[in-house]
Amino acid sequence: MATVIDRYGVMGYPVSHSRSPVIHRLFALQTNQNIQYELLQVAPDKLDSAVAQFQRTGGKGLNITVPHKTEVLRLADQLSERAHVAGAVNTLMFQDGSVFGDNTDGIGLMRDLIGNLGLNLRDSHILILGAGGATRGIVAPLLESKPASLSIANRTLSKARELAEQFSSAGPVTAYRFKEIPSSTRFSLIINATSAGLSGEAPPYPAAAISAGCVCYDLSYGLTPTPFSRWAAQHGAARSVMGWGMLVEQAAESFHLWRGVRPNTTAVLKQISISAS
Ligand code: ATR
């Protein structure tokens, strides 16, 4: 009898740049899991039918990426608490005819910041730039690390305010316009969660927020330094880090959910960042 190989994949639009297939293949090799992982380019108007078809044909799980993370929420029969709070899903698991939606982005970021980079965020001052979907997914896990303050700065103040209000019961969150970020606060961590760098526009990042010892973390990553990480290095950040580690850690968390085994991320992070440089 032929062996059945469990099928997984990543759905996005566009998706050709995705590193997820490489990462999951390395995880599978390392943990002796017999899986197949596909790149699935799916336009927004085809999302429902593509997910249904993947499930119908025996697919076991999907990663969901831009621009589908919010839309796919309604296709899940059940959501994890963290996906519900984030208002977004990056992982689907198909089991017994039902669809479970999870979000591993937040935990992926925390594992990178704390586990890989060795940051201690307790009593620190954290600044997030941007107030879109990416920010929504990381506020709750960041607040769990008990910072002294979490500031959200955004071009459109109302969106930052909305998020600050939503999460105010979970910790000390304040909203600002970029220009109004208090210069008296010594931020130990600045996270770029805007999509500003993607279009190559002049970044609106607030240089006054960087002080000595500050770590700047870009949720985006690239083969060469992103505009934010270049900007951070130029303005004296102690460290300027791109989101490769978060990418690998969120993938590991999805892999663990699907396969019940936790891969060693250090080895894989080294492998993909070497192949990216
Ligand atoms: P994502 O899911 O990646 O977070 P999004 O929800 O569209 O994407 O949010 C994009 C974020 O980047 C928003 O905070 C947006 O600011 P606005 O809320 O003011 O639109 C921010 N952003 C995008 N381009 C920007 C630019 N050129 N300058 C400043 N902020 C920008």
Boltz pocket constraint, residues with backbone or C-beta under 6 A from the ligand:
constraints:
  - pocket:
      binder: B
      contacts: [[A, 129], [A, 130], [A, 131], [A, 132], [A, 133], [A, 134], [A, 135], [A, 154], [A, 155], [A, 156], [A, 159], [A, 193], [A, 194], [A, 195], [A, 196], [A, 201], [A, 202], [A, 204]]
      max_distance: 6.0
